[in-house]
């Protein structure tokens, strides 16, 4: 007997055709988004693309002019109170009170959400342990590092275990260690079953955390897919050769071109010859053999895949840039 396939759950977040104007400025211009349940969904875009406006509209903080949106099956515009009970939000600025301790902050957020005092204390203790803040529970937040404050912000947004957590550039201004601790907190939130919508300016952050990424520009989504799918949009792997003798840069380019059947690009400033290859690591051996046959010594041979930074620049380049993908 053929097993019955498990139905795909509906998206936690669904938006269609959102439009928002501020005077003569169009912030959202037909914004569409679907965020699968239990995933981390990255929302990327240049400054002014509309990311924060989209989050504010979806989190019921700003009303949109046109379109429809739902959170956990609830209409954002018609059922805002119920929607707020199912979301958590961490904005670009700290929401916790620096004069209070970490524990006092979490108890306060829980009590403001209607949780009884005993349950609020238990929930605070659970969150402090989950976000590795238990040792600092009774210290004033004013003495916390940036990473500790962001972890506390995220913990405060989870006092009611929301269906979806909005994180609007949560690691802006943090040092690498602080970013790493916040990344781990986000992974643990998602692993516990909360859907996460993450806006960020750090492309490596989206690459590390997001199951799916939507790229915004001029108020709408212009590309969407997994990090790997988006990287494939601008080509395959690349091999870069740096000849030991800069005077033989043109010779190296000829050899690499013959070995791969593809015309390479040459950067005289970095003394690099780069060629796109379809078969990844398998392409390295023929290139190296061809260089050896011509007695061309090299300082470096590297194989790399396209990065999200390259995808982002490619998709959001000015319309006058001929390298921009038609869409």
C-alpha positions as CSV (number, residue, x, y, z in Angstrom):
1,X,0.0,0.0,0.0
2,X,1.4,3.4,-1.0
3,X,1.8,5.6,2.0
4,X,-0.2,8.8,2.0
5,X,2.2,11.8,1.5
6,X,2.4,14.2,4.4
7,X,0.7,17.5,3.4
8,X,2.9,20.6,3.4
9,X,1.9,22.9,6.2
10,X,0.7,26.4,5.1
11,X,3.3,29.2,5.3
12,X,3.6,31.0,8.6
13,X,3.7,34.3,6.8
14,X,2.1,35.1,3.5
15,X,2.1,38.6,1.9
16,X,0.8,39.5,-1.6
17,X,0.9,42.8,-3.4
18,X,1.8,45.0,-0.4
19,X,2.2,48.7,-1.3
20,X,3.2,51.5,1.0
21,X,3.9,55.1,0.2
22,X,5.2,58.0,2.3
23,X,4.2,61.1,0.4
24,X,6.0,60.9,-3.0
25,X,8.2,58.0,-1.9
26,X,7.2,54.4,-2.6
27,X,8.5,52.1,0.1
28,X,6.7,49.0,-0.9
29,X,5.7,48.4,-4.6
30,X,4.0,45.1,-5.0
31,X,5.8,43.2,-2.2
32,X,5.2,39.4,-2.2
33,X,6.6,37.0,0.4
34,X,5.9,33.5,1.6
35,X,7.8,32.1,4.6
36,X,7.7,28.4,5.2
37,X,6.9,27.2,8.7
38,X,9.8,26.3,10.9
39,X,12.5,28.0,8.7
40,X,14.9,30.9,8.8
41,X,14.0,33.2,5.9
42,X,16.5,35.9,4.9
43,X,15.3,39.2,3.5
44,X,18.1,41.1,1.8
45,X,18.3,44.4,-0.1
46,X,20.3,47.6,-0.3
47,X,19.5,50.6,2.0
48,X,16.1,52.0,1.1
49,X,14.9,48.7,-0.6
50,X,12.0,48.5,1.8
51,X,13.1,45.8,4.2
52,X,12.3,47.6,7.5
53,X,9.0,49.0,6.1
54,X,8.0,45.4,5.1
55,X,8.8,44.1,8.6
56,X,6.9,47.0,10.2
57,X,3.8,46.4,8.1
58,X,3.9,42.6,8.7
59,X,4.3,43.2,12.4
60,X,1.3,45.5,12.6
61,X,3.4,48.5,13.4
62,X,2.6,50.3,10.2
63,X,-0.5,50.0,8.0
64,X,0.0,49.2,4.3
65,X,-2.0,51.0,1.6
66,X,-2.8,48.0,-0.6
67,X,-2.4,44.2,-0.6
68,X,-3.0,41.4,1.8
69,X,-0.9,39.7,4.6
70,X,-1.5,36.9,7.1
71,X,0.5,35.5,10.0
72,X,-0.3,32.0,11.1
73,X,-3.5,32.2,9.1
74,X,-4.6,35.5,10.7
75,X,-5.2,38.6,8.6
76,X,-2.7,41.3,9.6
77,X,-5.0,44.2,8.9
78,X,-8.3,42.8,10.2
79,X,-7.0,40.8,13.2
80,X,-4.0,42.9,14.4
81,X,-4.5,42.0,18.1
82,X,-4.5,38.3,17.5
83,X,-1.5,38.6,15.1
84,X,0.5,40.5,17.8
85,X,0.0,37.5,20.2
86,X,1.7,35.3,17.6
87,X,4.8,37.3,16.7
88,X,8.0,38.4,18.3
89,X,10.0,41.4,17.1
90,X,13.6,42.4,17.6
91,X,14.3,45.8,15.9
92,X,17.5,47.5,15.1
93,X,17.7,49.2,18.5
94,X,17.8,47.6,22.0
95,X,14.3,47.3,23.6
96,X,15.5,46.2,27.1
97,X,15.8,48.6,30.0
98,X,19.4,49.1,30.9
99,X,18.6,50.1,34.5
100,X,17.0,46.7,35.2
101,X,18.7,43.3,35.5
102,X,18.3,40.7,32.8
103,X,15.9,38.7,34.9
104,X,13.8,41.8,35.7
105,X,13.6,42.7,32.1
106,X,12.3,39.2,31.1
107,X,9.8,39.1,34.0
108,X,8.6,42.6,33.0
109,X,8.1,41.6,29.3
110,X,6.2,38.4,30.4
111,X,4.0,40.3,32.8
112,X,3.2,42.9,30.1
113,X,2.1,40.0,27.9
114,X,-0.4,38.9,30.5
115,X,1.6,36.1,32.1
116,X,1.2,35.4,35.8
117,X,4.0,36.4,38.2
118,X,5.1,32.8,39.1
119,X,5.0,31.7,35.4
120,X,6.8,34.9,34.3
121,X,9.6,34.0,36.7
122,X,9.8,30.5,35.5
123,X,9.8,31.6,31.9
124,X,12.6,34.2,32.6
125,X,14.7,31.5,34.2
126,X,14.2,29.2,31.2
127,X,15.1,31.9,28.7
128,X,18.2,33.0,30.7
129,X,19.5,29.4,30.6
130,X,18.6,28.9,26.9
131,X,20.5,32.1,25.9
132,X,23.5,31.4,28.3
133,X,22.7,34.5,30.4
134,X,22.0,32.7,33.7
135,X,25.3,33.8,35.2
136,X,24.5,37.4,34.4
137,X,20.8,37.2,35.4
138,X,21.0,39.6,38.3
139,X,23.4,42.1,36.7
140,X,22.2,45.5,35.3
141,X,21.9,45.4,31.6
142,X,24.0,48.6,31.4
143,X,27.1,46.5,32.0
144,X,26.3,44.0,29.2
145,X,28.3,43.6,26.0
146,X,26.6,44.2,22.7
147,X,26.2,40.5,22.1
148,X,24.7,39.9,25.5
149,X,22.2,42.7,25.0
150,X,21.1,41.3,21.6
151,X,20.7,37.8,23.1
152,X,18.5,39.4,25.8
153,X,16.5,41.3,23.2
154,X,15.8,38.0,21.4
155,X,15.0,36.2,24.7
156,X,12.5,39.0,25.5
157,X,10.7,38.5,22.2
158,X,10.2,34.9,23.0
159,X,8.4,35.1,26.3
160,X,5.2,33.8,24.6
161,X,6.9,31.4,22.1
162,X,5.8,33.2,18.9
163,X,4.8,31.5,15.7
164,X,7.2,33.9,13.9
165,X,10.1,36.0,15.1
166,X,11.1,39.2,13.1
167,X,14.7,40.0,13.4
168,X,15.5,43.4,11.8
169,X,19.3,43.6,11.4
170,X,20.0,42.0,14.8
171,X,23.8,42.0,14.7
172,X,24.4,45.5,13.4
173,X,27.4,47.0,15.2
174,X,28.5,43.8,16.9
175,X,32.0,42.4,16.8
176,X,32.6,39.0,15.3
177,X,32.3,37.2,18.7
178,X,29.0,39.0,19.4
179,X,27.7,38.1,16.0
180,X,28.6,34.5,16.5
181,X,26.7,34.2,19.8
182,X,23.6,35.8,18.3
183,X,23.9,33.4,15.3
184,X,23.8,30.5,17.7
185,X,20.8,32.0,19.5
186,X,19.0,32.3,16.2
187,X,19.8,28.7,15.3
188,X,18.4,27.5,18.6
189,X,15.2,29.5,18.2
190,X,14.6,28.0,14.8
191,X,15.4,24.5,16.0
192,X,12.8,24.9,18.7
193,X,10.2,25.4,16.0
194,X,9.8,29.2,15.7
195,X,9.8,30.6,12.2
196,X,12.3,33.4,11.7
197,X,12.3,36.3,9.2
198,X,15.7,37.8,9.2
199,X,16.7,41.1,7.6
200,X,20.4,41.8,7.5
201,X,23.1,43.7,5.7
202,X,25.6,41.0,6.3
203,X,25.6,38.5,3.4
204,X,27.6,35.9,5.2
205,X,25.0,36.0,8.0
206,X,22.2,35.1,5.5
207,X,24.4,32.4,4.0
208,X,25.1,30.9,7.4
209,X,21.5,31.0,8.8
210,X,18.9,31.2,6.1
211,X,17.1,28.2,4.6
212,X,15.7,30.5,1.9
213,X,16.5,34.1,0.9
214,X,14.4,36.8,-0.8
215,X,16.3,39.7,-2.4
216,X,14.5,43.1,-2.4
217,X,15.0,46.2,-4.5
218,X,12.8,49.2,-5.0
219,X,10.1,47.9,-2.7
220,X,9.6,44.4,-4.2
221,X,11.2,41.0,-4.2
222,X,13.4,40.5,-7.3
223,X,14.9,37.1,-6.6
224,X,14.3,34.2,-4.3
225,X,15.8,30.8,-3.5
226,X,18.2,28.9,-1.3
227,X,21.7,30.4,-1.0
228,X,23.0,27.7,-3.3
229,X,20.2,28.4,-5.9
230,X,20.9,32.1,-5.9
231,X,24.7,31.6,-6.3
232,X,24.1,29.4,-9.3
233,X,22.3,32.3,-11.0
234,X,25.6,34.0,-11.7
235,X,27.5,31.0,-12.9
236,X,29.5,28.1,-11.7
237,X,32.8,27.6,-9.9
238,X,35.8,29.7,-10.7
239,X,39.5,28.8,-10.9
240,X,42.0,31.6,-10.3
241,X,45.6,31.4,-11.2
242,X,48.3,33.8,-10.1
243,X,51.5,33.3,-12.2
244,X,54.8,33.8,-10.4
245,X,56.1,36.0,-13.2
246,X,53.8,39.0,-13.8
247,X,55.3,39.4,-17.3
248,X,53.7,36.0,-18.3
249,X,50.2,37.0,-17.3
250,X,49.0,36.9,-21.0
251,X,50.8,33.5,-21.5
252,X,48.9,32.1,-18.4
253,X,45.6,33.4,-19.8
254,X,46.2,31.6,-23.1
255,X,47.2,28.3,-21.4
256,X,44.1,28.4,-19.1
257,X,41.8,29.3,-22.0
258,X,43.1,26.3,-24.1
259,X,42.8,23.9,-21.1
260,X,39.2,24.9,-20.3
261,X,37.8,25.9,-23.7
262,X,36.6,29.1,-22.0
263,X,38.1,32.6,-22.3
264,X,39.4,33.7,-18.9
265,X,39.3,37.2,-17.4
266,X,42.6,38.9,-16.6
267,X,43.2,41.3,-13.7
268,X,46.6,43.0,-14.2
269,X,46.4,44.7,-10.8
270,X,46.1,41.5,-8.8
271,X,48.1,39.4,-11.4
272,X,45.2,37.0,-11.6
273,X,43.7,34.9,-14.4
274,X,40.2,33.7,-13.6
275,X,38.0,31.3,-15.6
276,X,34.6,29.8,-14.9
277,X,34.4,26.0,-14.9
278,X,31.5,23.6,-14.9
279,X,33.1,20.7,-13.1
280,X,34.6,22.3,-10.0
281,X,37.6,20.5,-8.6
282,X,37.9,18.2,-11.6
283,X,38.9,21.2,-13.7
284,X,42.0,21.9,-11.6
285,X,44.2,19.0,-12.8
286,X,44.0,19.8,-16.6
287,X,44.8,23.4,-15.9
288,X,47.8,22.6,-13.7
289,X,49.1,20.1,-16.2
290,X,48.8,22.6,-19.0
291,X,50.7,25.2,-17.0
292,X,53.4,22.7,-16.2
293,X,53.8,21.8,-19.8
294,X,54.5,25.5,-20.6
295,X,56.9,25.8,-17.6
296,X,54.6,28.4,-16.1
297,X,55.2,28.7,-12.4
298,X,52.4,29.9,-10.2
299,X,52.2,31.6,-6.8
300,X,48.6,30.5,-6.2
301,X,45.8,28.3,-7.6
302,X,42.4,28.6,-6.1
303,X,39.0,27.1,-6.7
304,X,36.0,29.1,-5.3
305,X,32.3,29.3,-5.7
306,X,30.3,32.5,-6.2
307,X,29.4,34.3,-2.9
308,X,26.2,35.9,-1.8
309,X,28.0,39.2,-2.0
310,X,28.5,38.7,-5.7
311,X,24.8,37.6,-6.1
312,X,23.7,40.7,-4.2
313,X,25.8,43.1,-6.3
314,X,24.7,41.4,-9.5
315,X,21.0,41.6,-8.7
316,X,20.9,45.1,-7.3
317,X,23.3,46.8,-9.7
318,X,22.1,50.1,-11.2
319,X,19.9,49.6,-14.3
320,X,22.6,51.2,-16.4
321,X,25.1,48.5,-15.5
322,X,25.2,46.0,-18.4
323,X,26.1,43.2,-16.0
324,X,22.8,43.4,-14.3
325,X,20.5,40.5,-15.0
326,X,17.4,41.3,-17.0
327,X,14.3,40.9,-15.0
